[in-house]
Every structure is written in structure tokens, then in C-alpha cells.
Amino acid sequence: MPLRPPNDSEIPAGALGASIRRGHALLAATRDSLPAFAVSRLRCVSCHLDDGRRAHASPFVGVYARYPTYNARSGKAYTIEDRINDCFRRSLNGRALPVGSADMRDVVVYFAWLSRGVPVGAAVEGQGLVKLTPLAGDTTRGRAIFGAQCARCHGADGEGTAVAPPLWGRHSFNIGAGMSRLRTAAAFIRFNMPFDRPGSLDDQQSFDVASFVISHPRPDFAGKENDWPNGDAPPDVAYPTRHAAAPDTARH
């Protein structure tokens, strides 16, 4: 079904509207609002662009209607709270929100409001990221493209600026985050970066930039070796797991 997020003008008055607005605010200023739980300098909307409304940038629209669901990385059924906490622990390199907290409640309420009218289990146009045909990335080419196209926002050393988050180093997402995977990063870059010219990089350039970005050091993630317990890890996972072969390093 079409990706049609509601407008802010449609937020109701009263306690429900206050919860929706607070959930939005937590996602838009995550580290400032929840410093004990979000350690990196990323915000939730650093990856879920336009406040979770942009197609092909893992929009929040429809997400509420797709949970509970099976999560292959953990090998178990996931609630929406489980998925939110995966992002806090991995992409934000922090700690899980208490499931019964007001913070978690308001984030879930915002997701539910954005998913208003989406039937349970329905697919929404532009959900997730586009699955690209895998290509071998070249870090040398990626470095050149990064310098010309990305450094002006993310900093010459990927350290982040006032307008864009760090892409590696101790303040970035950790190795357990989905964005540390080559194919995930390339798909995000292909349709969303540079921010002011999305789609201007082709598939190969996107894989090259992704290869360059994920080749840099970043925080570790404790317990990452237990991911994909059923042995179905994707080939571009950036670390070995107990139940899978070594990562596909040739594509990094």
C-alpha cells in the first residue's frame, strides 16, 4: 500500500497527542533526551530520515503493524519494543530502554500513530531499504568519493559535524548495528546520500563509499558472536558468529 504518513496537524489534542509529540521528540533528539541510553552521537532519525517518513530509508510508517515478527539475528520472535531496543543497543551504542517506561511507551505510540490505517502485516511502499545486487566495493575509490561528496557534512575524518553524525570512531554506531554491514550501508547511501542530492551516486559508487566507511574502527558489541543462532547469517556480516562461516571480507 502507499506510503502516506499522517501530517503533524492531525495529531490529536490531549494526553494521546502529548504522547505522540514526546515520542517524536525522543527520536529526533535521542542522545540529548536519553543520554543514559543513547551513547553515540547518532539520533534515531539519523538513519530513519524525515522523522521516519522517507521511503527507502527504513521509514517508521507501517512498522507498528508488522510486529510481533520473527527476527533472524536473534533467532526468536520480536515485539516492537525488542526491535527498538536493538537500535538503542547497536546503532546508538547504548542501553535498552525499560519496556514499561514512559519513554518506551511514547516511542511506540509515535510508531502506532505513523502506522494509522496500515493493516496488520501489510507491506508499505518504500519500507526498509532497497535490496541492491551485491557488488565488490573498493575502499580507494570510496575514499575519493567520500572526500568529494560526504566529508562536507560528516567531516573529513568521519567524525561528524553539527549537521551530520559520525560514521566511525567511538561516537558512531557499533559493529553490531545493521549499518555496519556492507549491503545495508550501500543501500542506504544509494537512495539517501548525499543528503541534498539523494540518488546521485550509482550502485557501484554506493558500494565503494560503504566499503570505505565500514572499513574504519568503531565500538565493539558484546555478545555479537551469538547473532544468527540458526546459522543463517548474511554473507556481509562484519564479524564471525558461532553458527556461521567467517564474514565475507572480500566485499569489504
C-alpha positions as CSV (number, residue, x, y, z in Angstrom):
1,M,0.0,0.0,0.0
2,P,1.2,3.6,-0.5
3,L,3.5,5.3,2.0
4,R,1.2,8.0,3.4
5,P,2.3,9.2,6.8
6,P,-0.1,11.5,8.6
7,N,0.7,15.2,9.0
8,D,1.5,16.7,12.3
9,S,-1.6,18.8,12.0
10,E,-3.6,15.6,12.5
11,I,-2.1,14.9,16.0
12,P,-5.0,14.9,18.4
13,A,-5.3,17.1,21.5
14,G,-5.0,15.8,25.0
15,A,-2.9,13.0,26.5
16,L,-2.6,11.0,23.3
17,G,-1.3,13.9,21.3
18,A,1.2,14.7,24.1
19,S,2.5,11.1,24.0
20,I,2.8,11.2,20.1
21,R,4.7,14.5,20.2
22,R,7.0,13.3,23.0
23,G,7.8,10.1,21.2
24,H,8.7,12.1,18.1
25,A,10.9,14.4,20.2
26,L,12.8,11.4,21.7
27,L,13.5,10.0,18.2
28,A,14.6,13.5,16.9
29,A,16.9,14.3,19.8
30,T,17.7,10.9,21.2
31,R,21.1,11.5,22.8
32,D,20.1,14.8,24.4
33,S,16.8,13.4,25.7
34,L,18.0,10.0,26.8
35,P,21.8,10.3,27.5
36,A,21.8,7.3,29.8
37,F,20.5,5.0,26.9
38,A,22.0,6.6,23.7
39,V,25.8,6.9,23.9
40,S,26.6,7.5,20.2
41,R,26.2,10.9,18.6
42,L,23.5,9.5,16.3
43,R,19.8,10.1,16.6
44,C,17.1,7.6,15.6
45,V,16.3,9.9,12.7
46,S,19.9,9.8,11.5
47,C,19.0,6.6,9.7
48,H,15.2,6.9,9.6
49,L,15.1,10.1,7.7
50,D,12.5,12.8,7.6
51,D,11.3,11.7,11.1
52,G,10.7,8.2,9.9
53,R,8.6,9.2,6.9
54,R,11.0,8.8,3.9
55,A,10.7,5.9,1.6
56,H,13.8,3.6,1.2
57,A,15.2,5.0,4.5
58,S,13.6,2.5,6.8
59,P,10.5,4.5,7.4
60,F,8.6,4.1,10.6
61,V,5.3,4.1,8.7
62,G,3.7,0.7,8.9
63,V,6.3,-0.7,11.3
64,Y,3.8,-1.0,14.2
65,A,1.6,-3.1,12.0
66,R,4.4,-5.6,11.3
67,Y,5.1,-6.7,14.9
68,P,5.4,-9.1,16.5
69,T,7.6,-10.9,13.9
70,Y,10.4,-13.3,13.7
71,N,13.9,-11.8,13.9
72,A,16.6,-13.9,12.3
73,R,19.5,-12.2,14.0
74,S,18.2,-13.2,17.4
75,G,16.6,-16.4,16.3
76,K,13.3,-15.6,18.1
77,A,10.0,-13.7,17.9
78,Y,10.4,-10.0,18.4
79,T,8.0,-7.4,19.7
80,I,8.3,-3.8,18.5
81,E,9.9,-3.0,21.9
82,D,12.6,-5.6,21.2
83,R,13.3,-4.0,17.8
84,I,13.5,-0.5,19.3
85,N,16.0,-1.7,21.9
86,D,18.1,-3.4,19.2
87,C,18.6,0.1,17.8
88,F,19.4,1.6,21.2
89,R,22.0,-1.1,21.9
90,R,23.5,-1.3,18.5
91,S,23.0,1.8,16.3
92,L,23.0,4.1,19.3
93,N,25.7,2.0,21.1
94,G,23.8,2.4,24.3
95,R,21.4,0.5,26.7
96,A,18.0,-0.9,26.3
97,L,15.0,1.3,27.4
98,P,13.0,-0.3,30.1
99,V,10.0,-1.8,28.4
100,G,7.5,-0.4,30.8
101,S,8.9,3.1,30.9
102,A,7.2,6.3,29.7
103,D,10.0,6.7,27.2
104,M,9.3,3.4,25.5
105,R,5.6,3.9,25.7
106,D,5.8,7.3,23.9
107,V,8.1,6.0,21.2
108,V,5.7,3.1,20.5
109,V,2.8,5.5,20.5
110,Y,4.5,7.6,17.8
111,F,5.1,4.5,15.7
112,A,1.5,3.5,16.1
113,W,0.3,6.9,15.0
114,L,2.5,6.9,11.9
115,S,1.1,3.4,11.1
116,R,-2.5,4.5,11.5
117,G,-4.6,2.9,8.8
118,V,-2.0,0.3,7.8
119,P,-3.5,-3.2,8.2
120,V,-1.6,-5.8,10.3
121,G,1.1,-7.4,8.3
122,A,0.7,-5.1,5.3
123,A,3.6,-4.1,3.1
124,V,4.1,-0.3,2.6
125,E,5.8,1.1,-0.5
126,G,9.3,2.1,0.3
127,Q,9.5,0.2,3.6
128,G,13.0,-0.9,4.8
129,L,15.9,-0.4,2.3
130,V,16.1,-1.4,-1.3
131,K,17.9,-4.7,-1.9
132,L,20.7,-4.0,-4.3
133,T,22.6,-6.6,-6.4
134,P,25.8,-7.1,-4.3
135,L,28.9,-5.6,-5.7
136,A,32.5,-5.6,-4.6
137,G,33.4,-2.3,-3.0
138,D,36.7,-0.5,-3.5
139,T,37.8,1.5,-0.5
140,T,40.3,3.6,-2.6
141,R,37.5,4.8,-4.9
142,G,35.3,5.1,-1.8
143,R,37.8,7.4,-0.1
144,A,37.8,9.7,-3.1
145,I,34.0,9.8,-3.3
146,F,33.7,10.4,0.4
147,G,36.1,13.3,0.2
148,A,34.2,14.9,-2.6
149,Q,30.6,14.2,-1.6
150,C,30.4,13.2,2.1
151,A,33.1,15.0,4.1
152,R,31.4,18.4,3.9
153,C,28.7,17.1,6.2
154,H,30.2,14.1,8.0
155,G,33.7,15.7,8.4
156,A,37.0,14.8,6.7
157,D,37.7,12.1,9.3
158,G,34.1,10.9,9.5
159,E,33.9,12.5,13.0
160,G,30.5,14.1,12.3
161,T,29.5,17.8,12.3
162,A,26.6,19.9,13.6
163,V,24.6,18.7,10.6
164,A,25.5,15.0,10.2
165,P,26.5,12.1,12.6
166,P,29.9,10.4,12.9
167,L,30.3,7.4,10.6
168,W,33.1,5.7,12.5
169,G,35.1,6.0,15.7
170,R,33.9,5.9,19.3
171,H,30.9,8.1,18.9
172,S,29.4,6.2,15.9
173,F,27.2,3.1,15.6
174,N,28.9,-0.1,16.9
175,I,29.9,-3.2,14.9
176,G,26.6,-5.0,15.8
177,A,24.5,-2.4,14.0
178,G,22.9,-3.2,10.7
179,M,24.6,-0.2,9.1
180,S,28.0,-1.9,9.8
181,R,27.0,-4.4,7.0
182,L,28.2,-3.6,3.5
183,R,24.9,-4.2,1.7
184,T,22.8,-2.3,4.2
185,A,25.1,0.7,4.2
186,A,25.3,0.7,0.4
187,A,21.5,0.5,0.0
188,F,21.1,3.4,2.4
189,I,23.7,5.5,0.7
190,R,22.3,4.7,-2.8
191,F,18.9,6.3,-2.2
192,N,19.5,8.8,0.6
193,M,23.0,10.3,0.3
194,P,24.4,12.9,-0.2
195,F,21.5,14.3,1.8
196,D,21.0,17.2,-0.5
197,R,21.3,15.1,-3.7
198,P,19.9,11.7,-2.9
199,G,20.2,9.2,-5.7
200,S,23.1,10.9,-7.4
201,L,25.5,8.1,-6.6
202,D,25.1,4.9,-8.7
203,D,25.2,1.3,-7.3
204,Q,29.0,0.9,-7.6
205,Q,29.8,4.3,-6.1
206,S,27.5,3.4,-3.2
207,F,29.2,0.1,-2.5
208,D,32.6,1.9,-2.8
209,V,31.6,4.5,-0.2
210,A,30.1,1.9,2.1
211,S,33.2,-0.2,1.9
212,F,35.3,2.8,2.9
213,V,33.1,3.8,5.8
214,I,32.8,0.3,7.3
215,S,36.5,-0.3,6.9
216,H,37.1,2.0,9.8
217,P,37.2,1.1,13.5
218,R,34.0,1.5,15.6
219,P,32.8,0.4,19.1
220,D,32.5,-3.3,19.7
221,F,29.2,-5.0,20.6
222,A,29.3,-7.6,23.4
223,G,27.7,-10.9,22.5
224,K,27.8,-10.3,18.8
225,E,29.1,-13.8,18.3
226,N,25.7,-15.2,19.3
227,D,23.9,-13.4,16.5
228,W,22.1,-15.6,13.9
229,P,22.0,-18.7,16.1
230,N,20.3,-20.7,13.4
231,G,23.3,-20.3,11.1
232,D,21.6,-18.1,8.6
233,A,23.8,-15.0,8.9
234,P,24.0,-12.8,5.8
235,P,27.3,-13.1,3.9
236,D,28.3,-9.5,4.6
237,V,28.2,-9.6,8.4
238,A,31.2,-7.7,9.7
239,Y,32.2,-10.3,12.3
240,P,32.2,-14.1,12.8
241,T,29.4,-15.8,14.7
242,R,29.3,-19.2,16.4
243,H,26.9,-20.7,14.0
244,A,28.2,-19.3,10.7
245,A,31.2,-19.2,8.4
246,A,33.7,-16.3,8.6
247,P,32.4,-13.0,7.2
248,D,32.6,-12.2,3.5
249,T,35.7,-10.0,3.9
250,A,36.3,-9.9,0.1
251,R,33.4,-7.5,-0.1
252,H,34.5,-5.0,2.5
